[in-house]
Amino acid sequence: MTEAELYSLYKGVYVPVLLHSPQSLKYCEDFRFRADDVLIVTYPKSGTTWMQEIVPLIMSGGDLASVETLHNWDRVPWLEENRACILNLEQRPSPRLFSTHFHYNMMPPGFFEVKPKVIYVMRNPKDVFTSSFHYYGMSSFLVNPGPQGEFLKKFLDGKVMFGSWFDHVKGWLNAEDKERIMYISYDEMIMDLKDCVSRIAQFLEKPLDSEVTEKIADRCLFKNMKQNNMSNYSAVPPELMDQTKSRFLRKGIAGDWKNQLTEAEVEQFDSVYKEKMKDVKYKFVWD
């Protein structure tokens, strides 16, 4: 099926119709934030599920029930997706935890008025592309990626769900109220998860002792998180996500793009990256 059949255009980017109804997008637009809300913001395939495991564990002081009793899409729901409308989020006690894939300039008015805390997770775009290629191939609600070269062109042009990775990252890096935003990368989490857990806890003003930090970091190692049926998307019907084609939580590594992209594709990617990111001062781990 084509983009016209599977996606709608919302604020200039594609969103999958199956997950984002006009009602859910309106719900997000009108959402009333609280100052102590915490938002996990990501471009798709950049570590959302991982952060949806880490943050509830930090907020609960390491209580495993926080990630073993609710599916990740209900424990840290996406504000723009259909389920947000039926979860009675207004009744949830503070601090509430949410996710979004929205670009900075797509955020609803209430976000800019209240200024809740944001954890913005970035990932090497070549790995985002690689993960996306497999994800699109197993998800019936996304346009089939087709040949890798064609999908790469779409990805670099931003003709994929939630638009351009480059625009997404640059928009959030240029956000106002940066003292309310923590920038962290998937790649940093791969390198030293315990340090990242500690830093996130400090940002959330939930300092943890060393033992609890270690416990959370161990629990959130990819190999361990993959076993959590509340996080590995095993409950999603195969007609929506065929995990015989590719696991939702696939490898959880940095640098898998080296196994995916051809030399010519790497050159193409690097050329576009250099041009699009030339004015960005932020020092990425993968640069």
N, C-alpha and C positions, 0 to 999 in steps of 0.2 A: 504494500500500500504506500501511497505517496504522502509527502508533507501536508498537502491540502486535505487529505483524508484523515490523518492521524493527529495533526497539530492545529492549534489556533494561534493567531498572532496576538500577543498581549504586550503592550508597551514596547513594541518593536522586536520582540524575540519570540521564537517558537516555544510553546508549552504543550505537552501531550494532553489531548482532550480528555482521555480516559481518567486522568488524575486531577485535572484542573478544569472544573466546570465554571461557567460564568458565575454561579452562586458562590463557589469557594473563592474565586478571585475577588468578588465583591466583599465577601466576609473579611478577607485579608486587608482589603483597602480601608475598611471601616474599623479595623481591630483597635481596641483600646489597650495600649501598653501600660505597664507599670515600670517605675524607675528601677526596680530590682529584678525585672525579667532578665533572662540570659538568652541571647540568640547565638546559635551556631550557624555561621554563614559560610557557604561553600559554592564553588562552581561544581556541577555534578562530577562524581568520580574522583573527588579530591580528599576523601577522608571523613565524610559525614558520618557514616555508620560507626567508625572508630571513635569519633568524638561523642557520638550519642551513647557510647559505652562508658567513656572516661568521665564525662561531666557528671552524670547521675551518681556514679560511684564516689566522686569527690564530694558532691553535695550531701551524700548520705553518710559520709565518714567511713566509706569502705563497706557498707552493708550490701551484700550481694543481692538481696531481695530487690534492690532498686533496678537491677537489670535482668532479673530472672522471672519477674512476675508480669511484666508488660512488654509487648513487642516494641521495638525501637521507634516505630512510626506512631505509637501512642504515648510512649514515655517522653519523647522529645519530638512532638509532631511538627510537620511542615505547615506553616501558617497558610500557604497558598494552595494546599491540596484539599481534596474533598473531605477527608476525615476530620479536619479542623472544625468543620461546621457542626459536627455531632458529638464532640468530646467535652462539651461544657467547659471550655477553657477559662471562661470568666469565673467559674467557681473554684478553680484550682488554687490551692494556697501558695503564697509566695515563699521562696522565689520560683517562678515558673520557668520552665526550660522549653525553648522552641528551636526549630530549624527553618532555614529558608535558603533557596537557591537564587533569590532575587539579586540583581545588580543593585548597587547603591542608589542609582537614580530611579529605581523601580519601587523603592520602599514606600510604604503608605505614610500619609501625613502624620499620623500619631507617633510613628517611630522618631521623626525629627523633633517633635514637640517634647517627648518624654525622655529620649536618649537612653534606652536601656543598654546594658553591657553587651558587647559583641565579641565573640571569638571567631576570627576570620582565618580559615584554614586554606592554605595554598598547596599546590603540588606541581612538580615539574610537568609542564604541559605535554611533553612527549609521553610521559607515563599516563597522563589524563587521556590523551588520545588512544593509547594502547588499551587501557581499561575500558574506555568508551566503545572501541571497536568490538570487543568481546561482548559487552553489555547490550549494545544495539542488536547484536546477532542472536541473543537469547530472549529478548523482550518483544512480545507481540504488539505492544502499544507504541513502539518506536519504529521509525522507518528503517528497514533492513539496510545495513551499511553498504552492501554491495562490495565491489572490488576495493581493496585497501586504498589504492591511489585515488579513487573517486571520493571515498570517505575522508581522506586526508584533505582534499581540496575543500570539501564542505566544512570540515573542522576549522581549517585555517581562515576560511571566509566567514565563519560564524553562522553557517546555515544548518545548525544543529540545535537541539533543545537548549534553551537558555542562552542562545547566542554565542558571542565571541568570548573565549577564555581571556583574551587580551583586554577587552573592554571591561570584563567583570573584575579582573585583578586590579587594573589601573583605577577603576572607579572606586573600589574600596580602599586602595592605598591612598587615594586623594580625599578620602572622607574627612569631614570636620569632626570635632570632638574626639580626637585620637586617643585622649586619655581614657575614653570609654571602650576602646577597641584593643584587643590583643591580637597581634599578627603572629601566626605560627605556621609551620609547614609540615606536611606529611613526611617529608624527607628528614626533618629534625626529629620527628617522633620515631622514625626508623632507627636513627643513630643513637638516641638516648631517651628512651621512653620515660624512665624514672625522673630524669631532670625535667622533661616536659610536663609530666603530671604535677610535679612540685611547683613549676612556674604557673601552670593553669590554676592550681589551688590558691596560690598567692594572689593572682589576679581576681579570683572570685571571693577573696577575703575569707577563705576556708582553709587556713593553714593546717597541714597534716603532719603528724610525727613520722619519722623515718620508716617505721614498721608498716604503717598504713599506706604510705606512699609506695613502698615496695610491693605490698599486697595488691594494690590497684594496678600498678605497672605490670605485674606478673599476670594478673587476670586479663589485662588488655593486650597482652602479646597476641599477635594475629592468630597463631596456631590455637590459642586457648579461646579467643573470642569466636573463632569459626565454629566451635562446638556448642555455642549458646544458641539454642533454637529460637530464642526471643530476638536474636540479632542477625541470624544467617539467612533470613528470608526463605527458610525451608517451608514456612506456612503459606507462602504465596502459591496459588494454583499453577500447575505447569503450563496451562494454556496462556497464562500471562507471562511467566518467566520459566523457560525450559532449562533447568539447571543440569540437564544431561548434555547440553551444548556447551555450557560454561557455568561454573559456580558463580553466584553473586559475589561472595567473598572468595576471590580467585587465588591470588598469590600474596598480596600484601607486601610487596617489595618495592624498592626504588631501583630504577634502571632497567626494568623489563622491556622498555622501548628498544633497547639494543638487540633484543631477540625478535623484534617485530618490524622495525623500519629498515628499508633498504638504504644503501649509501646515498642514492639519489634523493630519496625521501628525506633523509636527515639533512642534506644540503638545502632542500626546498624549505624544510621546517626552520632551519637556522637562519635562512635569508629573511623569511617573514618575521621571525622572532626579533631579529636584530633591528629591523625597520620599525616594528610595532612598539618595541620596548625601549627605543633609543633615549627617550627622555625620562625614563624611570630611574630614580636614584636608589630605590630599595635594593639591598644586597641579598639576593636569593641564594640559598644553600647550593642550588644546582648550577649556578653560574661559574 
